[in-house]
Amino acid sequence: MKKILIIFILPLVLLLGAGAGAFFFGLIPGFGAETNVAAEAQLSEKRAAERKIVPEAFNKASLMSLEFWMDEFVINLQTQRRNPVFLLFSMALILSGEEAKAKVKLLEPRIRDSVNIFLSSLTPEQLSGYDGIRMLRQEIWNRSNEIIEDSTSLENIQILKLTIK
């Protein structure tokens, strides 16, 4: 009986102990703290990639969301016509809460400036149809997120008025 204990059970207990020690110290690939860090990094990269694409306009806002209505823009569009072509544009930023609203309130002049510069470079043809509106929302989303420098403050963008005269 002692021989069975020494030959089979003792090495088994030693192997289990060594395996448990290796697991707790993170020496086994695919287990332990390194895997959690890698998984968190991969998840944050995935979220960052998702934040680069503007959400659909009809997405439901969260319960804590607030709307920040920006004053109307009047933009002279690029055109080959003799008479100027104007764009009347207004939008609302859907924000994650009061803290985000306070931050955007301070950054509103920079956001307006960025949107003005972008809109004034467009032609009426670029703004026509569904693709033009999607492109507009995407570009405003990118510029606003770049200025706000916070990946959670801006939830969505709503275009309230888009009139070309």
C-alpha positions in Angstrom: 0.0 0.0 0.0 2.8 2.4 0.8 4.4 1.7 -2.6 1.2 2.7 -4.4 1.0 5.9 -2.3 4.6 6.8 -3.2 4.5 5.7 -6.8 1.1 7.1 -7.9 -0.5 9.5 -5.4 2.5 11.5 -4.3 3.5 12.5 -7.9 -0.1 13.3 -8.7 -0.3 15.6 -5.7 3.0 17.2 -6.6 1.8 17.8 -10.2 -1.5 19.3 -9.1 0.3 21.6 -6.7 2.8 22.7 -9.4 -0.1 23.2 -11.8 -2.0 25.3 -9.3 1.1 27.4 -8.6 1.7 28.0 -12.3 -2.0 29.0 -12.7 -2.0 31.5 -9.8 1.3 33.0 -11.0 0.1 33.4 -14.5 2.7 31.0 -16.0 0.1 29.1 -18.1 -0.6 30.8 -21.5 -4.3 31.6 -21.9 -5.0 31.7 -18.2 -4.5 34.4 -15.5 -4.0 38.1 -15.5 -2.4 38.4 -18.9 -5.4 37.0 -20.6 -7.7 39.5 -18.8 -5.5 42.5 -19.9 -5.4 41.3 -23.5 -9.2 40.7 -23.5 -9.8 44.2 -22.0 -7.4 45.7 -24.6 -9.2 43.9 -27.4 -12.6 45.0 -26.1 -11.5 48.6 -25.8 -10.2 48.5 -29.4 -13.6 47.1 -30.5 -15.5 49.9 -28.7 -13.2 52.5 -30.2 -13.8 51.1 -33.7 -17.6 51.2 -33.0 -17.3 54.9 -31.8 -15.9 55.9 -35.2 -19.2 55.2 -36.9 -22.1 57.4 -36.2 -25.1 55.6 -34.7 -28.3 55.4 -36.7 -30.5 58.5 -36.3 -33.4 56.5 -35.0 -31.4 54.8 -32.2 -33.1 55.1 -28.8 -31.2 57.4 -26.4 -30.4 56.3 -22.9 -32.4 57.4 -19.9 -29.8 60.0 -18.8 -29.4 61.5 -22.2 -29.8 65.2 -22.8 -30.2 67.1 -26.0 -27.9 70.1 -26.8 -29.5 72.1 -29.5 -27.0 74.2 -31.5 -28.0 77.5 -33.1 -28.9 77.4 -36.8 -26.1 77.6 -39.3 -26.3 79.6 -42.5 -23.6 78.5 -44.9 -22.6 79.6 -48.4 -22.0 76.4 -50.4 -19.5 75.9 -53.1 -21.1 76.3 -56.5 -20.3 77.3 -60.1 -23.5 79.4 -60.3 -23.5 83.2 -60.4 -25.9 83.5 -57.5 -24.9 82.1 -54.1 -26.5 78.9 -52.8 -27.1 78.9 -49.0 -27.5 76.0 -46.6 -29.8 76.4 -43.6 -28.7 73.8 -41.1 -29.5 73.0 -37.5 -28.6 70.0 -35.4 -28.9 68.6 -31.9 -26.2 66.7 -30.1 -27.4 63.8 -27.9 -25.2 63.8 -24.8 -24.7 61.3 -22.0 -25.6 63.6 -19.1 -25.2 66.9 -17.3 -21.4 66.7 -17.1 -21.2 66.1 -20.9 -23.5 69.0 -21.5 -21.3 71.3 -19.5 -18.3 70.2 -21.4 -20.0 70.6 -24.8 -21.3 74.1 -23.7 -17.7 75.2 -23.3 -16.5 73.6 -26.5 -19.5 74.8 -28.6 -17.5 77.5 -30.4 -14.9 75.0 -31.5 -17.6 72.6 -32.7 -19.4 75.3 -34.6 -16.2 76.4 -36.2 -15.3 72.9 -37.3 -18.8 72.3 -38.7 -18.8 75.7 -40.5 -15.5 74.9 -42.2 -16.7 71.5 -43.3 -20.0 72.7 -44.5 -18.6 75.6 -46.5 -16.4 73.2 -48.5 -19.4 71.2 -49.7 -21.5 71.5 -52.9 -25.3 71.2 -53.1 -24.8 67.9 -55.0 -22.8 66.4 -52.2 -25.7 67.1 -49.7 -28.4 65.6 -51.8 -30.1 62.3 -50.9 -29.6 59.7 -48.2 -25.9 59.3 -48.9 -25.3 63.0 -48.5 -27.0 63.1 -45.2 -25.2 60.0 -43.9 -21.9 61.6 -45.0 -22.8 64.8 -43.2 -23.7 63.0 -40.0 -20.6 60.9 -40.1 -18.3 63.9 -40.6 -19.9 65.9 -37.9 -19.7 62.9 -35.6 -16.0 62.5 -36.2 -15.3 66.2 -35.8 -17.4 66.5 -32.6 -15.8 63.5 -31.0 -12.3 64.8 -31.9 -13.0 68.1 -30.2 -14.8 66.7 -27.2 -11.9 64.1 -26.7 -14.2 61.9 -24.6 -15.5 58.7 -26.1 -18.6 58.6 -23.9 -20.0 62.1 -23.9 -21.6 62.2 -27.4 -24.2 59.5 -27.9 -25.7 60.6 -31.3 -26.3 63.5 -33.7 -29.7 64.6 -34.9 -30.1 66.8 -38.0 -33.1 69.0 -37.4 -33.0 71.2 -40.5 -31.2 70.8 -43.8 -32.5 73.3 -46.4 -30.6 74.3 -49.6 -31.7 77.7 -51.1 
